[in-house]
Every structure is written in C-alpha cells, then in structure tokens.
C-alpha cells in the first residue's frame, strides 16, 4: 500500500495529495509531478488516509534542492512578465479573456495559462499563435470566478482576507436558503463576496442555525406564555428569546420578549418537563379550589332549601278553622251551561230565590182580589 501525504503548492493555499516513497518530513520542500507538470510543494502532513485510488494523486519525485528553488523563482518571474503579452494577443483576436496566472513547469517543457471568462471561449487560434511565440507546449485552463479570487486573493466585506485565499481547501455549496435561515438581508451587496457569488461564510453556521430554529416556535404561530396566549413575531436565535404579540385585557396590543424556556412546549427538555409539572400542579390546585367552592355552594343551597321547607311546614301548622274558612272562601259553585261551565255566586242565587217567592205571593194576592170583586 502506497503512502500518501498532503502538500501545498508554492503560491497557493489549496491542499493536494501525493504518493511518496522517499524519506520526507513535515515542512520539507519537494518536487512533485501531477498530470505531466512538475512544480515545488511544501509538505503539510504525512500518512494521510484517503480512500481515493492512487491514480488520482500526484507523485513526489525527490526533495527540492536550492537549485530547484532558484529555478522555480526565475520561471515564475518570466511567466509574470509574459501575462500582458497573452492579454494583448487575445484582444487582437477579439476574445473576452481575463488572464489570472501563468506557471512554467520546473523542467521548462510546458506552460500552464489560467484564465477566466463569463462565456465559453474558442481559443484554438490563440493557442497556435502563442505556441509559435513561446516555442513550448501550452495548456490553457479556464476557471470560475471563485477560483480566480482564490488564486489572486482579496479583501472581503468583513475587512478580512478572503477565506478561499486564506484557509479554505474546497468550495462548499452555498444557497440563498442559508441567508434566509440566518435572517440576513437578501440584497446582493450584503451576501455576495468579491467574486460576485454568495459568500462562503454563509455556510459556516448554517447547520447551527437550523438546529436552533428546530427548537424554536415558527413565526406567526400561536404560543402560550406566562402572561397569556400570543402570536410569535420574531425569534432571537442566538439569545434564544422569542418576541410575542398579544392582546391585554384592556384591548391593547403589546409585544413582549420571553425566554425560550418560558414558552410552553419549547426549550430544553429538562426545563420543559419542570414547566409542565409546575403547570400540572397549578391546574390541580385550581381544580381543588373549584371543588371547594362548589361544595360550599351546594351547602348554601341545601341550607336555603331547608329554610323554605321549614316555612312551608309553619304555614301548614295553622288553626284548622282558619284553613277550612280559607278553603270555603276559595270554593265557588259552578253552573252548567251550554258550551262550558260558569261560576255562580252563592249569595246571588239566594237573592234570586227570595225575589221569586215575593213575585209568587204578589201574584196570588192579585188573583184573590180579582175573584172577590166578581
């Protein structure tokens, strides 16, 4: 099994992996060969455990000598002087190319020209012209805007050197969703870096924000606070505080800030369980108070009913003569007539009978005097 080490090419911050069979140690300068191109790299770490096949790695040929380092410096200066020539030639051919870097192989047999462009470029004619001028093999490599900043370097919006040129090994996938999760402004000037793409640092804390948001209530959701129910209007993720809008008893709208553990059903599990136990105890106390109030109410109703029954019994214990008299006064005779019953006053019936007797007596008297005259 071949041994693998990680090293950085001179002038770059990216890590590359190489197989080696020579005696080297960390910090040594070695001559490496990768895709038929020789250069010098500095060893960063030995015995790397990489699952990729050995064909994907370069190879360490030898430890770099003083002569190799001097030759590398002279070739680097030569390539830097030729960059304006490449730009001039591309403009003559009408090609929109931005030349970023050029590097000669350590043996001088090949030159690598790195450029960036926003569109696909047909550089076949340029390749022929440069080959006749330089009298060497030429390789043109197109890179993106991020790789351009990684090679050239720059200062980001934060005032620090760009992360890609300073310590990043590979570019992580960055999306606008990461900016939304962190409640950042979506204006391009706020979330774009020097390269014009989304800043790499958006992905540094994205996972932490997602984990924190999973523990917090959603915006516009209804929650229960110690002061009553309300609607969530803002989540302070870093301080774990929640701003809740609620309506008071005087119909006033207020916005209050609560700790996440004060919101029912959220926060750490231990504090949430303690909060549930406290609420359960309060509910039990409230229910016991309610049962006591109901018990007192039932006792009061029972005493009132006893007082009513006592009064009724006192009424029923009156003298029987008065009760009979009252009953007689209430009873009235009825007269059956066609279509129903009519009440008849006993005194009226008695008066009617006496008047009838008087009329009969008068009638007999009149008949007697009439017969006497005859």
C-alpha positions in Angstrom: 0.0 0.0 0.0 1.4 3.4 -1.1 1.8 6.2 1.4 0.0 9.5 0.8 0.9 13.0 2.1 -0.8 16.4 1.8 1.1 19.4 0.5 0.6 23.0 -0.7 2.0 24.2 -4.0 4.1 27.3 -3.7 2.0 30.4 -4.0 -1.3 28.5 -3.3 -3.3 27.7 -0.1 -5.1 24.6 -1.5 -4.1 21.2 -0.3 -3.1 18.5 -2.8 -2.4 14.8 -2.2 0.7 13.0 -3.4 2.1 9.5 -3.1 5.7 9.2 -1.9 8.3 6.6 -1.3 11.2 8.9 -0.2 12.2 9.9 3.3 10.5 13.3 3.9 9.1 15.1 7.0 6.6 17.9 7.6 7.8 21.3 6.3 10.1 19.9 3.6 10.0 21.3 0.1 9.6 18.5 -2.5 9.4 18.3 -6.3 6.1 16.9 -7.3 4.7 15.8 -10.6 1.0 15.9 -11.4 -0.6 15.5 -14.9 2.8 15.8 -16.6 3.6 19.0 -14.9 6.4 19.5 -12.4 6.4 22.1 -9.6 7.5 22.5 -6.0 5.3 22.0 -2.9 5.6 22.2 0.8 4.7 19.1 2.9 1.9 19.7 5.4 1.0 16.3 6.7 2.3 12.7 6.3 0.4 9.4 6.2 -2.9 10.8 5.1 -5.8 8.2 5.0 -7.6 8.9 1.7 -10.0 6.4 0.1 -9.3 7.6 -3.5 -7.3 5.4 -5.8 -3.6 6.2 -6.3 -4.1 7.2 -9.9 -6.0 10.4 -8.7 -2.9 11.6 -6.8 0.4 13.2 -8.0 3.7 11.8 -7.1 6.7 13.1 -5.1 9.8 12.6 -7.2 12.5 14.0 -4.9 13.3 16.5 -2.2 13.8 20.0 -3.7 17.3 21.4 -3.7 18.5 25.0 -3.6 18.9 24.9 -7.4 15.3 23.8 -7.8 14.0 26.7 -5.7 16.1 29.2 -7.6 14.9 27.8 -11.0 11.3 28.0 -9.7 11.6 31.7 -8.8 13.2 32.6 -12.2 10.5 30.8 -14.1 7.7 32.4 -12.0 9.1 35.9 -12.8 9.3 35.0 -16.5 5.7 33.8 -16.6 4.6 37.0 -14.8 6.2 39.2 -17.5 4.5 37.3 -20.3 0.9 37.8 -18.9 0.4 41.2 -20.7 1.5 39.6 -23.9 -1.2 37.0 -23.6 -3.8 39.7 -22.9 -2.7 41.7 -26.0 -2.9 38.7 -28.2 -6.4 37.8 -27.0 -7.7 41.3 -27.7 -6.3 41.2 -31.2 -8.4 38.0 -31.8 -11.5 39.6 -30.1 -11.6 37.1 -27.2 -13.0 38.2 -23.9 -10.5 36.5 -21.6 -9.1 37.6 -18.3 -5.6 36.0 -17.6 -5.2 35.2 -14.0 -1.9 33.3 -13.7 0.8 31.6 -15.7 3.2 28.9 -14.5 6.1 27.1 -16.2 6.9 23.5 -15.4 10.1 23.1 -13.4 11.7 21.3 -16.4 10.7 24.2 -18.8 8.8 21.9 -21.2 5.3 23.2 -20.5 3.5 26.4 -19.5 0.1 26.5 -17.8 -2.0 29.6 -18.5 -5.1 30.1 -16.3 -7.8 32.5 -17.4 -11.4 33.3 -16.5 -14.3 34.2 -18.8 -18.1 34.6 -18.4 -18.8 32.6 -21.6 -17.3 29.7 -23.5 -14.2 30.7 -25.5 -12.8 29.3 -28.7 -9.1 29.7 -28.1 -7.7 27.4 -30.8 -6.2 30.2 -32.9 -4.7 31.9 -29.7 -3.1 28.5 -28.8 -1.4 28.3 -32.2 -0.1 31.9 -32.0 1.3 31.5 -28.5 2.9 28.2 -29.4 4.9 29.8 -32.2 5.9 32.7 -30.0 7.0 30.8 -26.8 8.3 27.6 -28.6 7.0 25.3 -25.9 3.9 23.3 -25.0 0.9 25.4 -23.8 -2.0 24.4 -21.7 -5.0 26.8 -21.3 -7.2 26.3 -18.3 -10.5 28.1 -17.7 -11.6 28.7 -14.1 -14.6 30.2 -12.5 -14.8 33.5 -10.6 -14.4 31.8 -7.2 -11.2 30.1 -8.3 -10.0 33.4 -9.6 -10.3 35.1 -6.2 -8.7 32.0 -4.6 -5.6 32.5 -6.8 -5.4 36.3 -6.8 -6.7 37.0 -3.2 -8.6 40.0 -2.0 -10.4 41.5 1.0 -14.0 40.5 1.8 -16.9 42.8 3.0 -15.9 41.9 6.6 -12.5 43.6 6.2 -10.6 40.3 6.4 -8.7 38.5 3.6 -10.9 36.2 1.6 -11.5 32.8 3.2 -10.9 31.0 -0.1 -7.4 32.5 -0.5 -6.5 32.1 3.2 -7.5 28.6 4.5 -10.4 27.0 2.6 -9.5 23.7 0.9 -12.6 23.2 -1.2 -15.6 25.3 -2.0 -18.8 24.3 -0.2 -22.2 24.5 -1.8 -23.8 27.8 -0.7 -27.5 28.7 -1.2 -29.8 31.7 -0.6 -31.7 29.5 2.0 -28.7 29.7 4.3 -29.0 33.5 4.3 -32.8 33.3 5.0 -32.3 30.9 7.9 -29.8 33.4 9.5 -32.3 36.3 8.9 -29.8 38.2 6.7 -30.6 40.8 4.1 -31.0 39.2 0.7 -29.6 42.3 -1.1 -26.7 41.1 -3.4 -24.4 43.7 -2.0 -24.9 42.2 1.5 -24.5 38.5 0.8 -22.2 38.4 -2.2 -18.4 38.3 -1.9 -15.6 39.7 -4.0 -16.1 37.1 -6.7 -19.8 38.1 -7.2 -21.1 34.8 -5.8 -22.6 34.0 -2.4 -20.1 34.4 0.4 -18.6 31.1 1.6 -19.0 32.1 5.2 -22.8 31.7 4.9 -22.4 28.0 5.2 -20.2 28.1 8.4 -23.1 28.5 10.9 -26.0 27.3 8.7 -26.2 23.9 10.5 -26.2 25.5 13.9 -29.0 27.9 12.9 -31.1 25.0 11.5 -30.7 23.1 14.8 -31.6 26.2 16.8 -34.7 27.0 14.7 -35.9 23.4 15.1 -36.2 24.1 18.9 -38.0 27.5 18.5 -41.6 28.3 17.5 -42.4 29.3 14.0 -43.2 32.9 13.1 -47.0 33.8 13.2 -47.7 30.7 15.3 -49.8 30.9 18.5 -47.9 30.1 21.7 -48.7 30.1 25.4 -46.7 32.4 27.6 -46.7 33.1 31.3 -48.8 36.2 30.6 -51.3 34.5 28.3 -51.6 33.4 24.7 -50.0 35.3 21.8 -48.5 35.2 18.3 -44.8 34.9 17.6 -43.4 37.9 15.6 -39.6 37.4 16.0 -37.1 34.7 17.1 -33.7 35.8 18.5 -31.8 32.6 17.7 -28.5 33.4 19.3 -30.0 34.6 22.7 -32.9 32.0 22.5 -35.5 34.6 23.1 -39.0 34.9 21.5 -40.9 38.1 20.8 -44.7 37.6 21.2 -47.6 39.9 20.3 -50.6 39.5 22.5 -53.8 41.4 23.4 -54.3 42.6 27.0 -57.5 42.8 29.0 -57.8 46.5 28.0 -57.7 45.5 24.3 -54.2 46.9 24.0 -51.7 45.2 21.6 -48.3 44.7 23.3 -45.1 42.9 22.2 -43.2 41.1 24.9 -40.0 39.2 24.9 -39.7 35.8 26.7 -37.0 33.3 27.3 -37.4 30.2 25.1 -37.9 28.0 28.2 -40.8 30.2 29.3 -42.8 29.3 26.2 -44.9 26.2 26.8 -43.7 23.2 24.8 -40.3 24.7 23.8 -36.8 24.9 25.2 -34.6 22.3 26.8 -36.3 19.0 27.8 -35.5 19.3 31.5 -36.8 22.8 31.8 -39.8 22.0 29.7 -40.7 19.0 31.9 -40.3 21.1 35.0 -42.6 23.7 33.5 -45.1 21.0 32.7 -45.0 19.7 36.3 -45.5 23.3 37.6 -48.4 23.9 35.3 -49.9 20.5 36.3 -49.6 21.4 40.0 -51.3 24.8 39.3 -54.1 23.1 37.5 -54.6 20.6 40.4 -54.7 23.5 42.9 -57.2 25.4 40.7 -59.4 22.3 40.4 -59.2 21.6 44.2 -60.2 25.3 44.8 -63.1 24.9 42.3 -64.4 21.8 44.0 -64.3 23.5 47.4 -66.2 26.4 46.0 -68.8 24.0 44.5 -69.0 22.2 47.9 -69.7 25.5 49.7 -72.3 26.4 47.1 -74.1 23.1 47.5 -74.1 23.5 51.3 -75.6 27.0 50.9 -78.3 25.7 48.6 -79.1 22.9 51.0 -79.5 25.3 53.9 -81.8 27.6 51.8 -83.9 24.6 50.8 -84.2 23.6 54.5 -85.3 27.1 55.4 -88.0 27.0 52.7 -89.3 23.7 53.9 -89.4 25.0 57.4 -91.5 28.0 56.4 -93.9 25.8 54.4 -94.3 23.5 57.4 -95.1 26.5 59.6 -97.8 27.6 57.1 -99.4 24.1 57.2 -99.5 24.1 61.0 -102.1 27.0 61.2 -105.5 26.5 63.0 -107.9 24.1 61.2 -110.8 26.5 61.4 -108.9 29.2 59.5 -107.7 26.7 57.0 -111.3 25.5 56.5 -112.6 29.0 56.2 -110.0 29.9 53.6 -110.8 26.8 51.7 -114.5 27.7 51.8 -113.9 31.2 50.5 -111.9 29.8 47.7 -114.5 27.3 46.6 -117.3 28.6 44.4 -120.3 26.8 42.9 -120.4 26.1 39.2 -123.4 26.3 36.8 -123.5 24.0 33.9 -124.4 25.9 30.7 -124.2 25.1 27.0 -120.6 25.3 25.9 -118.9 25.2 29.3 -119.0 26.0 33.0 -119.8 29.3 34.6 -119.1 30.2 38.2 -122.1 31.3 40.2 -122.0 33.3 43.4 -123.9 31.6 46.3 -125.3 34.9 47.6 -126.7 35.8 44.2 -128.6 32.5 43.9 -130.1 33.1 47.4 -131.3 36.6 46.5 -132.9 35.3 43.3 -134.9 32.6 45.2 -136.3 35.2 47.6 -137.3 37.6 44.8 -139.1 34.8 43.1 -141.1 33.9 46.2 -142.2 37.6 46.5 -143.4 37.6 43.0 -145.4 34.5 43.5 -147.1 35.9 46.7 -148.0 39.1 44.9 -149.4 37.1 42.0 -151.7 35.1 44.4 -152.8 38.3 46.1 -153.8 39.9 42.8 -155.8 36.7 41.9 -157.6 36.7 45.3 -158.8 40.3 45.0 -160.0 39.7 41.5 -162.1 36.8 42.5 -163.6 38.7 45.4 -164.8 41.5 43.2 -166.5 39.1 41.0 
